[in-house]
Amino acid sequence: WRTGTVRSFIPGHKSRLLMRVHNLKCTRCYKDAAGYGFLERECLIFSDLATGEPLTEWCNPFTERTVKDKQKFFYQHCRDHIDAQRARG
């Protein structure tokens, strides 16, 4: 479990604080016929800087567009396959 902040990064401009983020990641490696599988689930909750309430929409201060899709805010997952033998060198 991690808690932090999200900042902008645009080369040549001062960084801006955008929102808070709470992150929980679970990872599992397993052996299968092709080698080793890697399964990861990550939950990100973005929250308002002032109130700490989870965001259901967010206005991008650079484009002035509002993002309202909760799925883009709250869930991301990754599934990949790794070669553990080669990764160890």
C-alpha positions, 0 to 999 in steps of 0.5 A: 500500500502506498500513498503519494501525490501526482505531479505534472512534468512538462520539460521547461515548466515548473512541476504542478501538484495535481492530485493525491493517489492511493495505490495497492498492488498484488503480484504473483509469479507461477510456473507454467508450460512456457516458463513462468507467468507473471500476474499483477493487479493494481488498484489506484484511487485518485483523490482531491488534494483539499478534501481527500475525497476520491475523484469521480471526475478531474479537470486537466489544468493544461487542456481544461478537459474534464475526465469523467470515466471512473474506469480510467481513474480506478483500475488498471491491470497487467498480465505478462509472461517472463523468462525467470531463467534469463532474468537471473542472468 
